[in-house]
Amino acid sequence: MGFQMREVMTGNHEFEPGHGEPGKRFMEFRVVWGADQMRPWADPLGDRFMVNDLEGTVTIEGLCRDAPCAGTLEMRYFKDGSIRYSFEVTVDGTVYEYVGQKMHIRPWNLPWSHTTCFGRLTKKETGELVSVSLTHFRLRTALSFLASFRLRT
């Protein structure tokens, strides 16, 4: 038995020089994440501890709109106090890798740390930085996020 949830992160990104129009531009990813099996997900000694599969779509204004993406969401509370989103998206034959982190997660700052994600988009083949982003989980969507929880068999 496993589970899944739907999450939307919305904000802005800025291209690095030479990769697109300068200035802040819209960015959003809509993903479903979860685990197929609870036992490995909940095993603190295993390599899948609190690691979730992730898939959905990403819009990066100036690069792609609702492009399919897939990767993982790692809840790294006990490693480094973070949540890490890692996914790939292919645009016009180029594979990009996005890594975003919600950082400095502590019990006293959950409204900030669980809602703010700092991201970097790179070309997978070369590691070249394409864009940096700041996206947010909107608290007004918390009820729909919680209501999206589904058990999987």
Rosetta blueprint (number, residue, H / E / L):
1 M L
2 G E
3 F E
4 Q E
5 M E
6 R E
7 E E
8 V E
9 M E
10 T E
11 G E
12 N E
13 H E
14 E E
15 F E
16 E L
17 P L
18 G L
19 H L
20 G L
21 E L
22 P L
23 G L
24 K L
25 R E
26 F E
27 M E
28 E E
29 F E
30 R E
31 V E
32 V E
33 W E
34 G E
35 A E
36 D L
37 Q L
38 M H
39 R H
40 P H
41 W H
42 A H
43 D L
44 P L
45 L L
46 G L
47 D L
48 R L
49 F L
50 M L
51 V E
52 N E
53 D E
54 L E
55 E E
56 G E
57 T E
58 V E
59 T E
60 I E
61 E L
62 G L
63 L L
64 C E
65 R E
66 D E
67 A E
68 P E
69 C E
70 A E
71 G E
72 T E
73 L E
74 E E
75 M E
76 R E
77 Y L
78 F L
79 K L
80 D L
81 G L
82 S E
83 I E
84 R E
85 Y E
86 S E
87 F E
88 E E
89 V E
90 T E
91 V E
92 D L
93 G L
94 T E
95 V E
96 Y E
97 E E
98 Y E
99 V E
100 G E
101 Q E
102 K E
103 M L
104 H L
105 I L
106 R L
107 P H
108 W H
109 N H
110 L H
111 P H
112 W H
113 S H
114 H L
115 T L
116 T E
117 C E
118 F E
119 G E
120 R E
121 L E
122 T E
123 K E
124 K L
125 E L
126 T L
127 G L
128 E L
129 L E
130 V E
131 S E
132 V E
133 S E
134 L E
135 T E
136 H E
137 F L
138 R L
139 L H
140 R H
141 T H
142 A H
143 L H
144 S H
145 F H
146 L H
147 A H
148 S L
149 F L
150 R E
151 L E
152 R E
153 T L
